[in-house]
Amino acid sequence: MYVCICKGVTESALREAVYQGAGRMRDLKASLGVTEQCGLCACHAKEVLDQTLVQKSQLQNFTPQSTRVCETVV
């Protein structure tokens, strides 16, 4: 879904930018141009940013329950 019509920025593009290191709205503005023109996208872009930061944090803190490697029995 498009978040910023002026710059043609989608939710996917915002999420990708966050996973590539964007952690603030100013980072998204610098990399994608979000909020540079009319600014109507700011609230939705902030929501996507916040949600993605939470998801990214959860993934980074995830530790598998089992680290056992499958072995082939001969």
C-alpha positions as CSV (number, residue, x, y, z in Angstrom):
1,M,0.0,0.0,0.0
2,Y,1.2,3.5,-0.8
3,V,2.0,5.6,2.2
4,C,3.5,8.7,0.5
5,I,1.7,9.4,-2.8
6,C,3.9,12.5,-3.6
7,K,7.1,10.3,-3.6
8,G,5.5,7.0,-4.4
9,V,6.7,5.3,-1.2
10,T,5.1,2.1,-0.1
11,E,4.8,0.4,3.3
12,S,7.2,-2.3,2.0
13,A,9.8,0.4,1.0
14,L,9.5,1.9,4.5
15,R,9.9,-1.5,6.2
16,E,12.9,-2.3,4.0
17,A,14.5,1.0,4.9
18,V,14.1,0.3,8.6
19,Y,15.7,-3.2,8.2
20,Q,18.5,-1.4,6.4
21,G,19.1,0.9,9.3
22,A,16.6,3.7,9.3
23,G,15.5,4.3,12.9
24,R,13.9,7.7,12.9
25,M,11.6,9.7,10.7
26,R,14.5,11.9,9.6
27,D,16.2,8.8,8.2
28,L,13.1,7.9,6.2
29,K,12.9,11.4,4.9
30,A,16.6,11.4,3.9
31,S,16.5,8.1,2.2
32,L,13.0,8.0,0.7
33,G,11.7,11.6,0.7
34,V,8.8,10.8,3.0
35,T,7.1,14.0,4.4
36,E,9.1,16.3,2.1
37,Q,6.1,17.7,0.2
38,C,2.6,17.8,1.5
39,G,3.3,15.9,4.8
40,L,0.0,13.9,4.8
41,C,1.9,10.7,5.0
42,A,3.7,11.5,8.3
43,C,1.3,9.8,10.7
44,H,1.1,6.6,8.7
45,A,4.8,6.5,8.0
46,K,5.5,6.9,11.8
47,E,3.2,4.0,12.5
48,V,4.9,1.8,10.0
49,L,8.3,2.9,11.4
50,D,7.3,2.1,15.0
51,Q,5.8,-1.3,14.1
52,T,8.8,-2.3,12.1
53,L,11.2,-1.3,14.8
54,V,9.3,-3.5,17.2
55,Q,9.4,-6.4,14.8
56,K,13.1,-5.9,14.1
57,S,13.8,-5.8,17.8
58,Q,11.9,-9.1,18.4
59,L,13.8,-10.8,15.5
60,Q,17.1,-9.7,16.9
61,N,16.3,-11.0,20.4
62,F,15.0,-14.3,19.1
63,T,17.0,-17.3,20.2
64,P,16.0,-20.7,18.9
65,Q,14.9,-23.3,21.5
66,S,17.0,-26.0,19.8
67,T,20.4,-25.5,18.2
68,R,20.7,-29.2,17.4
69,V,22.0,-29.9,13.9
70,C,20.4,-32.7,12.0
71,E,22.7,-35.6,11.5
72,T,22.6,-38.3,8.8
73,V,22.6,-41.8,10.2
74,V,24.7,-44.2,8.0
